[in-house]
Amino acid sequence: MSLLCAVALVSAAVFGGGCPESIDWSATREFAPGMRCHHLTLDEPRLMENYMVRVDLHTPSLRVTGTGRAVDWGEPMADVTNRVVLIDTLRRRTRDFLEEHRAHGTNMVLAVNTSPWNPWEPPFTHRNARLPHLTVLNGGIVSHTTKRGPMLVIYTNNVAVITNALDDADLPSVAIAHPGFKIIMKAGEMLGPSDGKRRPKLAPRTAFGISADGRYLYILVVDGRQEGYSLGADMLDLARLLKAAGAWDAINVDGGGSSTLVRCNQPGGRVVIDNRHEPLRRFYRNVAVNLGFYLQ
């Protein structure tokens, strides 16, 4: 399959001001059943290139999957020598995650990075990852820790929630549970920084939102650290954008050079990386966990 780095989605809008109050998804085109995408360019409060996908989880043919355990799960990382860090996952680029699934006969049409990981320290090239909170794939625990934290959960009945807790009794009915950094909107209320804490620096970001009924998943990737093109977002920016998209709850999951949104256009099968990574660095990072949607 060929790879095309694109700077626009099938629908695009440029606003001379800030974030719009709402996004009209009916004005966008489906790139796959149940999936619509939108490219939003803002120049206030700063230059921001924003890439959104709305996933209708009630689409009958649509299925979700994610990164599973590494083959050497539970073994110490060989490239961490100053302490013992157990292996959870094998780090993979988001593009490779999608292409590998397609090469094995799965009609994956969308993939995005999720979840922070450890170790995050020089030289930043560790082969594997350890996850900070409970991570689940098809009812099975992927992470060694069972500590609960902010997470996106999609159940096998294709209902999504964003939560800080997940009961053990619910695990068999979980398709994926992926941890993130922080819940940024709850019940339509945008959550600012904690008292006494500075707002996070501007950066590329990946965030998720869900509708009040759990039917729609909103995926947001924002480019950043690119003067004259896109300067990045903070948590309040993410919450505003996802609220405009239609989200009721939202979570910030990862960012920086990890943020990657990959589609496979139908029916041509061309792989497209929608967001533009920092051009001078010309790389796409291996990440700990990816989320993918495929058509059964």
C-alpha positions as CSV (number, residue, x, y, z in Angstrom):
1,M,0.0,0.0,0.0
2,S,1.2,3.5,-0.7
3,L,1.6,6.2,1.9
4,L,0.4,9.8,1.4
5,C,0.9,12.5,3.9
6,A,-2.1,14.8,3.6
7,V,-2.7,18.2,5.0
8,A,-6.5,18.1,4.5
9,L,-9.4,15.8,5.1
10,V,-12.3,15.3,2.8
11,S,-14.0,18.3,4.4
12,A,-12.3,21.4,5.5
13,A,-13.3,24.7,7.1
14,V,-11.3,27.9,7.9
15,F,-12.5,30.2,10.6
16,G,-11.2,33.7,11.0
17,G,-12.0,33.6,14.7
18,G,-12.0,31.0,17.4
19,C,-13.6,27.6,17.8
20,P,-17.2,27.4,16.3
21,E,-20.1,26.8,18.6
22,S,-20.9,23.6,16.8
23,I,-19.8,21.5,13.8
24,D,-22.3,20.4,11.2
25,W,-21.4,16.8,10.6
26,S,-24.1,16.4,8.0
27,A,-22.0,18.7,5.8
28,T,-19.1,16.3,5.9
29,R,-18.5,13.2,3.7
30,E,-18.3,9.6,4.9
31,F,-14.9,8.1,4.1
32,A,-16.1,4.7,5.4
33,P,-19.4,3.5,6.8
34,G,-20.2,5.3,10.0
35,M,-17.2,7.5,9.8
36,R,-17.0,11.2,8.9
37,C,-13.9,13.4,9.0
38,H,-13.4,17.1,9.2
39,H,-10.3,19.4,9.0
40,L,-10.7,22.7,10.9
41,T,-8.2,25.5,10.6
42,L,-8.3,28.3,13.3
43,D,-6.3,31.5,13.7
44,E,-7.6,32.4,17.1
45,P,-6.5,32.2,19.9
46,R,-3.6,31.0,17.7
47,L,-2.9,29.1,14.5
48,M,-4.2,25.6,15.0
49,E,-4.7,22.7,12.5
50,N,-7.3,20.3,13.9
51,Y,-8.3,16.9,12.5
52,M,-11.5,15.3,13.7
53,V,-13.3,12.1,13.0
54,R,-16.8,11.2,14.2
55,V,-17.3,7.4,14.6
56,D,-20.9,6.1,14.8
57,L,-20.4,3.1,17.1
58,H,-23.9,1.8,16.1
59,T,-22.7,1.1,12.6
60,P,-23.5,-2.7,12.2
61,S,-20.3,-3.6,10.4
62,L,-17.9,-1.6,12.5
63,R,-15.6,-3.2,15.1
64,V,-12.9,-1.8,17.4
65,T,-9.6,-3.3,18.3
66,G,-6.3,-2.1,19.9
67,T,-2.8,-3.0,20.9
68,G,-2.5,-6.3,22.7
69,R,0.2,-7.9,24.9
70,A,3.7,-8.1,23.5
71,V,5.0,-11.6,22.8
72,D,7.5,-11.2,25.7
73,W,4.9,-9.7,28.0
74,G,6.0,-9.8,31.6
75,E,9.7,-10.0,30.9
76,P,12.1,-7.2,32.0
77,M,13.0,-4.6,29.4
78,A,16.5,-5.4,28.1
79,D,17.2,-1.8,27.2
80,V,16.4,-0.5,30.7
81,T,19.5,-1.3,32.8
82,N,19.1,0.9,36.0
83,R,15.9,-0.8,37.2
84,V,13.4,-3.5,36.4
85,V,10.6,-2.5,34.1
86,L,8.2,-5.2,32.9
87,I,7.0,-5.3,29.3
88,D,3.4,-4.7,28.5
89,T,3.3,-3.8,24.8
90,L,5.6,-3.7,21.7
91,R,5.8,-0.1,20.5
92,R,4.5,0.4,17.0
93,R,3.9,3.4,14.7
94,T,0.2,4.1,14.2
95,R,0.6,3.7,10.4
96,D,2.3,0.3,10.8
97,F,-0.5,-0.8,13.2
98,L,-3.1,-0.1,10.5
99,E,-1.1,-1.6,7.7
100,E,-0.2,-4.8,9.6
101,H,-3.9,-5.4,10.3
102,R,-4.8,-4.9,6.7
103,A,-1.9,-7.2,5.6
104,H,-3.5,-9.9,7.7
105,G,-6.9,-9.5,6.1
106,T,-8.6,-7.1,8.5
107,N,-10.3,-4.2,6.7
108,M,-9.0,-1.6,9.1
109,V,-10.0,1.9,8.0
110,L,-9.0,4.2,10.9
111,A,-6.2,4.2,13.5
112,V,-5.0,6.7,16.1
113,N,-2.5,6.7,18.9
114,T,-3.7,6.5,22.5
115,S,-2.2,6.3,26.0
116,P,1.0,7.5,27.6
117,W,3.7,5.1,28.6
118,N,6.9,4.4,30.5
119,P,9.9,4.6,30.3
120,W,9.8,8.1,28.9
121,E,13.5,9.0,29.2
122,P,16.6,9.3,27.0
123,P,17.2,7.9,24.5
124,F,13.4,7.6,24.0
125,T,13.8,4.6,21.7
126,H,12.9,1.8,24.0
127,R,11.4,-1.2,22.1
128,N,8.6,-1.9,24.6
129,A,6.3,0.0,26.9
130,R,4.9,-0.2,30.4
131,L,1.4,1.3,30.7
132,P,0.4,3.6,33.6
133,H,-3.2,2.3,34.2
134,L,-5.4,-0.6,33.5
135,T,-5.5,-1.4,29.8
136,V,-7.9,-4.0,28.3
137,L,-8.3,-5.7,25.0
138,N,-11.3,-8.1,24.4
139,G,-11.8,-8.6,28.1
140,G,-8.1,-9.5,28.8
141,I,-5.7,-7.3,30.8
142,V,-2.8,-5.9,28.7
143,S,-1.1,-3.9,31.5
144,H,0.6,-5.3,34.5
145,T,-0.9,-2.7,36.8
146,T,-4.6,-2.9,37.7
147,K,-4.5,0.7,39.0
148,R,-7.5,2.7,37.6
149,G,-7.1,6.1,36.0
150,P,-8.7,8.2,33.4
151,M,-9.6,6.0,30.5
152,L,-11.7,5.5,27.3
153,V,-13.8,2.4,27.4
154,I,-15.6,0.9,24.5
155,Y,-17.8,-2.1,25.3
156,T,-18.5,-5.1,23.1
157,N,-22.0,-3.7,22.5
158,N,-20.3,-0.6,21.0
159,V,-21.2,1.8,23.7
160,A,-18.4,4.1,24.8
161,V,-17.7,5.8,28.2
162,I,-15.0,8.0,29.6
163,T,-14.4,7.1,33.3
164,N,-11.9,7.0,36.2
165,A,-13.2,3.6,37.3
166,L,-13.9,0.2,35.7
167,D,-15.3,-2.7,37.7
168,D,-13.6,-6.1,37.4
169,A,-17.0,-7.6,36.8
170,D,-17.3,-5.5,33.6
171,L,-14.1,-6.7,32.1
172,P,-15.6,-9.6,30.0
173,S,-17.8,-7.0,28.2
174,V,-15.0,-4.6,27.4
175,A,-13.7,-4.4,23.9
176,I,-11.0,-1.9,24.7
177,A,-10.0,0.2,27.7
178,H,-7.2,2.7,27.0
179,P,-5.7,5.0,29.7
180,G,-5.1,8.7,29.2
181,F,-3.7,11.7,31.0
182,K,-6.7,13.7,32.1
183,I,-10.5,14.0,31.8
184,I,-11.0,17.4,30.3
185,M,-14.9,17.5,30.1
186,K,-17.5,15.9,32.2
187,A,-21.3,16.1,31.5
188,G,-20.8,19.0,29.1
189,E,-18.7,21.0,31.6
190,M,-15.2,21.9,30.5
191,L,-12.7,21.2,33.3
192,G,-9.9,23.7,33.6
193,P,-6.5,23.2,35.3
194,S,-6.4,22.5,39.0
195,D,-6.2,25.4,41.4
196,G,-2.6,26.7,41.6
197,K,-1.4,24.8,38.6
198,R,-0.3,26.3,35.4
199,R,-2.1,25.5,32.2
200,P,-0.2,22.9,30.1
201,K,2.1,24.2,27.4
202,L,0.9,24.2,23.8
203,A,1.7,21.0,22.0
204,P,0.4,18.5,19.5
205,R,-2.5,16.6,21.1
206,T,-4.7,13.5,20.8
207,A,-8.0,13.6,22.6
208,F,-11.3,11.7,22.5
209,G,-14.9,12.7,23.2
210,I,-18.1,10.8,23.4
211,S,-21.7,11.9,23.0
212,A,-24.2,11.9,25.9
213,D,-25.7,8.6,24.8
214,G,-22.4,6.9,24.1
215,R,-23.2,6.4,20.4
216,Y,-20.6,8.7,18.9
217,L,-16.9,8.7,19.5
218,Y,-15.1,11.9,18.5
219,I,-11.4,11.7,17.7
220,L,-9.3,14.9,17.7
221,V,-5.7,15.3,16.7
222,V,-4.1,18.8,16.7
223,D,-0.8,19.6,15.1
224,G,1.6,21.8,17.0
225,R,5.2,23.2,17.3
226,Q,5.1,24.4,13.8
227,E,5.6,28.2,13.4
228,G,3.4,29.7,10.7
229,Y,1.3,26.5,10.4
230,S,0.0,25.2,13.8
231,L,1.2,26.1,17.3
232,G,-0.6,23.4,19.2
233,A,-3.3,23.2,21.9
234,D,-3.9,23.1,25.6
235,M,-6.6,21.3,27.6
236,L,-9.1,24.0,27.3
237,D,-8.7,24.1,23.5
238,L,-9.3,20.4,23.3
239,A,-12.4,20.6,25.4
240,R,-13.8,23.5,23.4
241,L,-13.2,21.7,20.1
242,L,-14.7,18.4,21.3
243,K,-17.7,20.2,22.7
244,A,-18.3,21.9,19.4
245,A,-18.0,18.4,17.7
246,G,-20.8,17.1,19.9
247,A,-19.0,15.5,22.9
248,W,-20.5,15.3,26.4
249,D,-17.4,13.8,28.0
250,A,-13.8,14.1,26.8
251,I,-10.3,12.9,27.7
252,N,-6.8,14.0,26.7
253,V,-4.8,10.8,26.0
254,D,-1.4,11.6,24.5
255,G,0.4,14.2,22.4
256,G,3.7,15.5,21.1
257,G,5.3,13.6,18.3
258,S,3.1,10.6,19.1
259,S,-0.1,12.2,17.8
260,T,-1.0,10.5,14.6
261,L,-4.3,10.0,12.8
262,V,-4.3,7.5,9.9
263,R,-7.1,6.6,7.5
264,C,-7.5,4.1,4.7
265,N,-9.8,5.6,2.1
266,Q,-12.5,3.4,0.7
267,P,-12.7,1.8,-1.7
268,G,-9.2,2.6,-3.0
269,G,-7.2,1.3,-0.1
270,R,-4.8,4.3,0.0
271,V,-3.3,5.0,3.4
272,V,-3.4,8.6,4.5
273,I,-1.7,10.2,7.5
274,D,-4.0,13.2,8.0
275,N,-2.0,15.4,10.4
276,R,1.3,16.9,9.5
277,H,4.2,16.0,11.8
278,E,7.0,18.4,12.4
279,P,8.4,18.6,8.8
280,L,12.1,19.0,9.8
281,R,12.1,15.9,12.0
282,R,10.5,13.7,9.4
283,F,9.6,10.8,11.7
284,Y,6.5,9.0,13.1
285,R,7.0,7.7,16.6
286,N,6.6,4.2,17.8
287,V,3.8,4.4,20.4
288,A,2.7,2.1,23.2
289,V,-1.0,1.7,22.3
290,N,-3.0,2.2,19.1
291,L,-6.8,2.2,18.6
292,G,-8.2,0.9,15.3
293,F,-11.6,0.5,13.7
294,Y,-12.3,-2.1,11.0
295,L,-15.2,-3.2,8.9
296,Q,-16.3,-6.7,9.4
